[in-house]
C-alpha cells in the first residue's frame, strides 16, 4: 500500500508540472488587431433587450463597428468570418467583487505566511488569466496590496500578461489600532491616519476605497475616510456582514455595502430606518450581496470534485498547485444552516422594498470560489435560488455592472462604438444557464484570447 501511495504523489507531481512547463511556451492571446465578423449566433446584447437570431457582429480593431442580422448587414470583404452557429454571442461578463490574490486555498493564515511575496508575480496574474479564460473581461478587486494590484494592472494594460480589465480598491482600510499582518489590509489608528491612507489610495489611482471592520469606536475615522474619498470623487464601499458594521458605515455615508450576513434572521428595524432615511434624503444606497458562497456550501461539501478541475490552477507553478490540492483534500466544509436561503431572501426583500440598488459580485478567491468558476456560479445561484430571470442576470453582470463602475458609455453591451469585449457560449444560457461555465470564444478589446 505504501508503494501505491507514493506513486499517487508522483503521478500528481507529473500531472501538474507538465502543463506548467508547456504553458511557458504558449500564449492563448491572438495578439493581432484585425477585422472579425461573428456570424450566425443568437445575440444577447446586454441591454436586456430580447435576443436576436442569426446575428452578425462586426469587430474592427478594439471596437464593435456594427451589429445586425444575416440578410440585413453585409460583411466587408476584408473581414475574417467566424461562425457562431449554435452559439450565443454576448458581452464579456463583469465581476465587481473579487480577490485576485487568493487561489482558493482554504487556510488564509498559511496562504499569507507562505506566498505574500509571490502575489504580484504569481497568484494575482494566475487569477487574472483564469478570469479571462472564463469569459470575465472586467473585474473589481476589493482588497489587495495597492502596489501589487497597480503592478499587475499595468502589466495587463501593457499587454505583458493576459487578464481582464481591472478596477481596484487597493489595500482595504481597517479603522483599528491592532497590528495587521496581512498585506491586503491597512490599519488606520486615528483620524489623521485615515485621511492619509485614503489619500494614498487616491494618489495611487484606485477606483474605490474599501473599509473593513467598522465599529462604533471608529466612527470618526470612518467619517474621515468617506469625506476624503468623496472630496476626490472616489466612492467608498464597506464590509457589512454584521449589523453594527452597517450602522457605522451608513452614518459615515458610504456608497455601497458588501455582503448579506445570515447571523440574524432579519435586519433590525432601526437599521432599516437608517436605510430608509438615507434613500428618502436623495442619496442612493448600493448593496453587493455575494450570496453564492453561502448558499453553495452544501453542494461543495457533498461534491467538491469541481475544485480539482485543472482550469482552477492555470498559471500557478506546480508547488503551489500541489499545496492547494492537498489543503483542499484535508479541508473541513462548513455547511450553512438550512435557514440561510430564507434569511437571505427575507433581507434582500426588505432592502429592495426600501429602494436599495443591488450590485453584482461573487467574492471570488475564497475557498470554493476559484476564479474560473466563481462568476457563473454566483449568477447561477441568483437564477435558480433567487428566481432571477436569466436575461436580467446577464444584464446585471454586464451593462449594469459597467454602469455602476462608470463606463457604460464605453463597454458592457454589444453595440456599435463600444469596446469589443465579447464572448460566445455553446447553446443558450437563457435555457441552460450552465453554458456560461465554458465560453467557446473570448474577445477583450477586440483581441481574441480563446
Secondary structure, 3 states (H helix, E strand, C coil): CHHHHHHHHHHHHHHHHHHHHHHCCCCCCECCCCEEEEECCEEECCCCCCCECCEEEEEECCEEEEEEECCCCCCCCCCEEEECCCEEEEECEEEEEECCCCCCCCCHHHHHHHHHHHHHHHHHHHHHHHHHHCCEEEEEECCCCHHHHHHHHHHHHCCCCCCCEEEECCCEEECCCCCCCCCCEEECCCHHHHHHHHHHHHHCCCCEEEEECCCHHHHHHHHHHHHHHHHCCCEEEEECCCHHHHHHHHHHCCCEEECCCCCCCCCCHHHHHHHHHHHHCCCCCEEECCCHHHHCHHHHHHCHHHHHCHHHHCCCCHHHHHHHHHHHHCCCCCCCCCCHHHHHHHHHHHHHHHCCEEECCCCECCCCCCCCCHHHHHHHHHHHCCCCCHHHHHHHCCHHHHHHCCCCCCCCCCCCCCECCEEEEECCCCCCHHHHHCEEEEEECCEECC
